[in-house]
């Protein structure tokens, strides 16, 4: 599976929510602002131009534009290192402020129903779209997941 497949697998509505979670200040802090502006073909990058670009960005992802998917993933996640750190700590994956060491074999920490356990633990703390995206991104990046994780919902008693 490619990274664009995660965006597409989570759906267009979730994609829109993810774009609304992009931190412009985070992009500037990590010196990604100008690069994102160019990659997104935007003369100015802010919340409203990002929202307006959503349909075109979705179309580009549908064509399998992996460079765009990579840049968007970075843009989305860089502003939410608090969530990343919390998830990695919960999974007991060694990291440095949310970033992995180059030689880390993180797959050994992702065992059993790790995605569901993380989702259950953090679903009340972080936006659903953001948590789902990160769980799928982590599975793709570390465990080479080939399918999209969607959480199971607890059964309700009638």
C-alpha positions as CSV (number, residue, x, y, z in Angstrom):
1,X,0.0,0.0,0.0
2,X,1.1,3.5,-0.7
3,X,0.8,6.5,1.6
4,X,-1.8,8.0,-0.7
5,X,-3.8,4.8,-0.1
6,X,-4.2,5.7,3.5
7,X,-5.7,9.1,2.7
8,X,-8.0,7.5,0.1
9,X,-8.9,4.6,2.4
10,X,-10.0,6.9,5.2
11,X,-12.2,8.8,2.8
12,X,-12.7,12.4,1.5
13,X,-14.5,13.6,4.6
14,X,-11.7,12.4,6.9
15,X,-9.2,14.1,4.5
16,X,-11.0,17.4,4.9
17,X,-10.8,17.0,8.7
18,X,-7.1,16.3,8.5
19,X,-6.5,19.4,6.4
20,X,-8.3,21.4,9.1
21,X,-5.8,20.0,11.6
22,X,-2.7,21.3,9.8
23,X,-0.8,23.7,12.1
24,X,0.6,26.6,10.0
25,X,2.8,27.6,13.0
26,X,4.0,24.0,13.1
27,X,4.9,24.1,9.5
28,X,6.9,27.3,10.1
29,X,8.6,25.9,13.2
30,X,9.8,22.8,11.3
31,X,10.7,24.9,8.2
32,X,8.1,23.1,6.1
33,X,5.9,26.2,5.3
34,X,7.5,27.2,2.0
35,X,8.0,23.6,0.8
36,X,4.3,22.9,1.4
37,X,3.2,26.1,-0.3
38,X,5.1,25.0,-3.4
39,X,3.9,21.4,-3.3
40,X,0.3,22.4,-2.9
41,X,0.6,25.0,-5.7
42,X,-0.7,27.8,-3.4
43,X,0.5,31.4,-3.6
44,X,-0.4,31.8,0.1
45,X,-0.8,29.0,2.7
46,X,-3.3,29.5,5.5
47,X,-6.4,27.7,6.8
48,X,-8.7,29.2,4.2
49,X,-6.5,28.5,1.1
50,X,-5.9,25.0,2.4
51,X,-9.7,24.4,2.7
52,X,-10.3,25.9,-0.8
53,X,-7.6,23.6,-2.2
54,X,-9.1,20.4,-0.7
55,X,-10.9,19.2,-3.8
56,X,-7.9,19.6,-6.0
57,X,-5.6,18.0,-3.4
58,X,-8.0,15.0,-3.2
59,X,-7.9,14.6,-7.0
60,X,-4.1,14.6,-6.9
61,X,-4.1,11.9,-4.3
62,X,-6.5,9.9,-6.4
63,X,-3.9,9.9,-9.1
64,X,-1.4,8.4,-6.7
65,X,0.8,11.4,-6.3
66,X,3.1,10.0,-3.5
67,X,5.2,13.1,-3.1
68,X,2.1,15.1,-2.2
69,X,0.9,12.3,0.1
70,X,4.3,12.4,1.9
71,X,4.3,16.2,2.3
72,X,0.7,16.2,3.5
73,X,1.4,13.5,6.1
74,X,4.3,15.6,7.4
75,X,2.2,18.7,7.5
76,X,-0.6,17.0,9.3
77,X,1.6,15.2,11.9
78,X,4.2,17.8,12.7
79,X,1.6,19.9,14.5
80,X,0.5,17.0,16.7
81,X,3.7,15.7,18.2
82,X,1.9,15.6,21.6
83,X,-0.4,12.9,20.3
84,X,2.5,11.1,18.6
85,X,4.6,11.1,21.8
86,X,1.6,9.9,23.8
87,X,0.9,7.0,21.4
88,X,4.6,6.0,21.2
89,X,4.9,6.1,25.0
90,X,1.7,4.0,25.4
91,X,3.2,1.4,22.9
92,X,6.6,1.7,24.7
93,X,8.3,2.4,21.4
94,X,11.7,4.2,22.0
95,X,11.7,7.7,20.4
96,X,13.2,11.1,20.8
97,X,10.4,13.6,21.1
98,X,8.3,11.6,18.7
99,X,11.0,10.8,16.2
100,X,12.5,7.3,15.7
101,X,16.2,6.4,15.7
102,X,17.3,5.5,12.2
103,X,18.0,1.8,13.1
104,X,14.9,1.2,15.2
105,X,12.9,-2.0,14.5
106,X,9.6,-0.6,15.6
107,X,7.5,-3.5,14.2
108,X,8.3,-5.6,17.2
109,X,6.3,-3.2,19.4
110,X,3.3,-3.3,17.2
111,X,1.8,-6.6,18.2
112,X,-1.7,-8.0,18.5
113,X,-4.5,-5.5,18.2
114,X,-2.2,-2.6,18.9
115,X,-4.2,-0.2,16.7
116,X,-7.5,-0.9,18.4
117,X,-5.9,-0.7,21.9
118,X,-4.4,2.7,21.0
119,X,-7.7,3.9,19.5
120,X,-9.6,2.9,22.6
121,X,-7.1,4.6,24.9
122,X,-6.9,7.9,23.0
123,X,-10.2,8.3,21.2
124,X,-11.5,10.8,23.7
125,X,-8.3,12.8,23.8
126,X,-7.6,13.5,20.1
127,X,-9.7,14.2,17.0
128,X,-10.9,10.9,15.4
129,X,-9.6,11.7,11.9
130,X,-6.1,12.6,13.3
131,X,-5.8,9.5,15.5
132,X,-7.0,7.2,12.7
133,X,-4.6,8.8,10.2
134,X,-1.6,8.4,12.7
135,X,-2.5,4.8,13.5
136,X,-2.6,4.0,9.8
137,X,0.5,6.0,9.1
138,X,2.4,4.3,11.9
139,X,1.3,0.9,10.7
140,X,2.3,1.7,7.2
141,X,5.6,3.2,8.1
142,X,6.8,0.7,10.8
143,X,4.9,-2.5,10.2
144,X,4.4,-2.2,6.4
145,X,0.6,-2.6,6.8
146,X,-1.2,-3.4,3.6
147,X,-4.7,-2.5,4.8
148,X,-6.6,0.4,6.4
149,X,-7.3,0.2,10.0
150,X,-10.9,1.1,11.0
151,X,-11.8,0.8,14.7
152,X,-14.4,-1.7,15.8
153,X,-17.1,0.0,17.9
154,X,-18.3,-1.6,21.1
155,X,-21.6,-3.3,20.9
156,X,-24.5,-1.5,22.5
157,X,-27.1,-3.3,24.4
158,X,-30.7,-2.8,23.4
